[in-house]
Amino acid sequence: MKSKEILFLSNGHGEDAINSQIVNALRTSAPDIQVSAMPIVGDGAAYSRSTVPIIGPTSPMPSGGVFYMNPLFFLKDLRAGLIRLTLQQVKAASAHSQQCDLVVTTGDIVAAGFAHATGRPYIIFLSAHSTYYEGLADLGFLLNYLLSSEQCLAIFTRDALTAADLNQQGFEKAIFVGNPVMDNLNATGKDLQLKPGVRTIALLPGSRLPEANDNLVLLLKLVKEIAANSTLPVQFRAALVPSLMLELDNIAARSGWLHREGKLVCQEIKQHGSEKAATVEVICYSDAFADILQQSNLVIGMTGTAIEQAVGLGKPVITIPGNGPSFTYRFAEAQNRLLGDSVQVIGKEPANPEIIKEAAASVDRTLQDKKYLETCVKNGLERMGRSGGSSQIADRLTKYLSD
């Protein structure tokens, strides 16, 4: 008897990660089910790490999949072969899905469109829509049509409020069972070389190069400002992707820092109210993301999913806009609406010296605001939910396959 097979589709790097979490849970609960994937954006690195076969062509685009933030990015993607790549991916997904029993898609209208085009029954994790964004989940005509189709068996939402909203709009198959991005965030016991009793600030510059390089340069400027003016002793730990670790020599040279085996060092920082010069360190890791998040008192980030995870863990987050293409003010402002008061967006343009000074002051103020820090814990649970969403979704996939 042929084993069941699921094709996973996803429209973005964060969406790849969500699907990979579901795959990992599925392999634990139902190891006989076969899986395959078609990442629509990027190279599908999350699938590769989870050893999920990729069934069609992939190619990173200049926009990194966020061309909706700027029409110029869309034009760059077109010149890079977006239309040809998309047609090839649709053809590959449609052909491969014929041997699959179910399609699971994560993302937005593009992800739903790909799933619908296969003609197979599908389930969607609607990661790109939230009632927190819009006050009312406005799916638009086409997505409304796709999710109303008999092919669409279930709509998993990213938060409980959106599920309730969609239910009221007539989508009875909308359900919230947890957000998979909150899974697999348990500390591993990695030694972060932390000084006891000193508040820890996590730095998250993002994962897409070369943008992450530029983001880290901005964050190092902010670190210097914090070190010079903080009224509290603080220490910094950066969670980087491996490819960014390889750029630390160049980043240090651009920023006037020294790089020594993953440790960025800046000397002769003049602290406010003192004539003594101080040295500040940023210790970087490519294998300690969960540990850094768990042990941080505050997060400074210029990224997407990682900030959502930080908020879900109850951490206060400071963000400063970059030059993009991904993390711009427009993105940060939308993220703030999604995640609520846990996120403070400083500045409405790419960070300049004044914005960096304002952000440093906000960091110092936030670390001393006990009442606000307590609200961040409550808000994180409300906006992101508890861990376990991957297992809940995996269990439901198994049920759909057995019905």
N, C-alpha and C positions, 0 to 999 in steps of 0.2 A: 504494500500500500504506500503510495506516494505521500511524503511528508508535506505538511502545509508550508506555504511560503508567503512572506510579507515583503512588499516593496516599500521602502521608506523614501519619501521625497522631502526636500527642504530648500527653503529660499533664503539662505544667509548662513553666516558662520555660527551665530548663536543658535540658529535653528538646527544646524548640523549637530551641535552639542546636545540639544534637547533630545533629538532622535537617538543619538548614541546612548544617552542615559536610559531611554526606554528599551533600546536593544539589550543593554547590559542586564536590565531587570528581567527582560523576557528570557534571556539565556539562562537565568537562574531558575525561573519558575516553569519554563517550558523549553528545555534545551533541544527538543526534537523539531521545533519550528525553524525553518530556513529563513534567512534574511538577506536582503540586498538593498542597495541605495543608489539614488541619483541626486547628488548635490547640484542645485541649479546655479548657485553662486560660489565662486572660488574653487579650490582644489579638493574639498572634502576631507581635510586633514583629520577632523574628529572621527570620521568613519574609518580612516586608515588606521588610526590608533586603536580603534575597537575591532580591527580586522573584519570589517564589513565590506564585501565585494561591491565595487562601484561599476554600474552597468552601462555607463555612457560617457561621452566626452566632457571634460571639465577644462576651464581656462579662467584664471583670475582676470577680472576687468579693472580698468583704471579707477572706477568709482568704488570698488570693493563691495558693490551691490547696493549702495545707498545713493543712487543717482537722483532719487526724488528730492534730495536736499538741494540740488543745484542742477538746472537744465544743462549747463555746460558739461557736467560729468556724464550726462546721458549721451551727449554728442560724442564725447571721447569713447564711450563704450561702443557706440555704433561704428565708429572708425576702427575699433579693435575687433570687430566681427561679432557683435552681440546677436544680431538677427540670425546669422548663419548658425551660431552656436546653439541658440534657443531652439531652432527648428531641428537640429540634430538631436538635442536632448529630448524634445517631445517625441520624436520618432523612436528613440531608444527606449524611453519609458513606456510608450504604448506597446512596443513589440515585446519587451520583457514582461510586462504586467500580465500578458495573456497566460503565462504559466503560474501566476501568483493568485492566491485566494483573497488577498486583501491589500489595499494600498493605504499607507499611513503617511499623511502629509503635514508638515509644520511650516507655518509662515502666514502669508497674506493672500491676496487675490490671485497672485501668480501661482503660489503653491496649490491653491484650490483648483485653478484652471488646469494645471498639469494633471492633477488627480482625476478631474472630471473627463479630460481628454482620453484617458486610458479606457474608459467605458467600464471599469471595474468598480466594485463597491469600495468606498473609502471612508476613512475617519480623519478628521483634521484637528490638530492642536492649533488653535487660532492665536498665535503668539503676538501678532501685530495689532490686535484690536483690544481696547480696554475701555470700559465706561469711565475709568479714571481720566483717560485722555480727553474724552469728548463730552462728558456729562450724560451722554446717551450713546450707546454703541450704534454708530451710523455705518452700516455695511455697504450701502450703495446698491444700485439695482443689480449689477452683475454678480457681486458676491452673494447678495441675498438669493438670487436665482440658483447659484451653485450649491449653497448650503441647504436650500429647500428641496434639492433634487433627491429622488429616491436612492440614488447612488451613495449619498452622504448618510452614513449610519449614525454618526455621533459627532458632536462638536465639543471638544474639551477647551475650556477657557483658562486664561492665565490667572484669574482671581474670581472669588465668589461673587463679587458685585456684578461683574460682567455676565456671569451665568444667569443670575437672577434677572438682569436687564433683558437678556436675549429670551429667556423664558416668557417674560411679559410681552415681548414682541411677537410671540408665537412660535419660537424655536424651542419646542419641548425637548429636543434631543441635546440641548446645550447643558453641560454639566461641568462643575469644578471639583476635581479630586486631589488637587495639589499641583504645584508648579515644579516640573522636573529640574529646573535650574538650581533648586535648593537641595538637591540630593548630592551625595558624594562630597560633602564639605566638612567632613570630620578631620580634625587635626591628626597628623601622622606622627607627631613627636619629634619633628625636625628641630634641631638646635638652631635657633635664630640669633644666638649670641646676645640675648636681651639683658639689659641692666635692670635688676629688680627695682620696683618702685618708680620707674621712669615711664611716662606715658609714651606709647608707641603709635607712630603714624605710618600707615600703609600708603605706598605710592603705586598707582595702577595706570601706566601710560598707554595701555591698549596692546593689541596683538598684530595689527596690520602694519607692515613696513612698506614704505619708509615713514608713514605718518607717525608711528609709535616713536621713532627716533626723535622727530621734532617735538612730540609731546613730552618726552623725557627731558629734553633740553629746557622746555618751559617749566617743568616740575622742579628741576634742579635750581632754577632761578627762584622759585617760590620757597624751596628748602632753605636757601641762603637768607631770604627775607625772614622766614620763621625763626631761624637760628639766631639772627641778629636782634630780633625784637620780642621773642616769646618771654613771658613772665614765668613760665613753667619749664622745667627741664624736659626735653623730648628726645626721642630717637626715631630713626627712619629705617624702614625696610621696604624694598621694592620687589614686587612680583612681576617678573618678566618672562616672555616666551623665549625659548632657547635661541632663536634667530636674533633677538634683540641683545641677548648677552654677548653675542659675537661682535656687536657694534659698540661695546662700551669704551674701547680705546678711542674711537673716533668721537663719540659723544663727549667723553671727558675732555678731549682736545678742543672741541667746539665751545665747551662751557667753562674752561679754565679750571677744571678739576684734575685730580690724579686718579688713575685706575690701577688697583692692585688686586688681582685675583677675585673679581666680583665685588670689590669694595671701592666705592667712589669717595674720594676725600677732598675736602676744600679747607684750606688753611687760612689763617689771618682774617677771620670774620670778626668784625668789630661789633660787640654786643652793646645794645642800648643801655646807657647808664653805667657803662664800665669802660675803663681805658685798656683793659686786657683783651688781647685777640684770642679767639677761640677756633677750634677745629671742629668741623661737622662731618659726619660720615653717613653715607647711604649704602647699606649692605644689600646686595641684589641676589635674588635666587630665581632659578627657573623651575624648581621642583618643590616649592613650599607655599603655593598659593593659598590653600585652605588654612595652613598653620598661620600664615601672615594675617589673613582675614580674622581668624578666630582670636588672635592675640592682640589685635590692634584696638586702640581706643578711638581712633578716627581714621577715615579713609579719604585720601585725595586722589581723584580718578578722572581719567579722560577716555572712558570706554563705555561699552553698553552693558552686556550681560554681567560682567564682574561687579559693576556698581549695583545692579539689581540684587545680586547675591549678598553684597555687603549690607544693603538695606534690610534684606530678609533676615540677616543675623543680628539686626538691631543696632548697626553702626551708624553714626553720623557721617555724612559724606559732603565734602567740598569739591566742586568742580569749577574749572576755568575753561572757557572756550579755546579751541585751537584753530588752526588754519584748514583743517579738514583733509580729505573730503568727508570723513566719517564724523568726527567729534567737533561739531561747530556749535555756535550758540543756538541755532534752530534745533539741533538734535538735543542739546542739553536742556533747553526749555521744555521740549516735549517729554523728556525723561523726568524732569521735575514734576510735571503734571501727573505722570504715571506713578511716581514713587512718593509724592507728597513731601511733607515737611522734613523728612530725613535728609533730603538733598538741598543744599544751598548752591545756587548757580551765581558765581561772582563775575560780573561783567557781561556785556552784550556784544562784544567783538573779540577777535583774537587777543589773548592776554598781552597787555602792555605793562610797563612798570607800575602805573597807578592801579591797575587791576590786581597785579601781584601783591602790592602793598595791602590792598583791601582784603584780599584772600588770606594773607598772613594774619591780619588782625582778626578776621573771622575764625580762623583756626584757634587762636589763643582764647578768644571769647567763648567759643563752643566747648572747649575742653573744661571750662570752669562752670558751665551752666548745667547743674545737676538735674534740674527739672526738665530741661530740653532733652538731655541724654536719656531720661526715663521715657519720654514720649517717643523717642526713636525706636525703642524696643517694642512698644505697643504698635506703632505704625508699621514696622517691618513685618510683624506677624499678620497684620490686617492686609497689607498690600501684596505680600508674597506667599503667605501660607506656610504651613509646616513642611518638613521634608517627607518623602514617601510618595510623591506624585508619580514617579516613574513606575513603581511597583503597582500602584493602583491602575494606571493606564495599561500596563502589561497584562494584568489580570483580566481587564475588560477585553483586550484584544484576543486573548485566549478564549474567552467566552463567545465572542462574535464568531470565531473560527469553528467553534463546536456546535453552534446553533444550526 
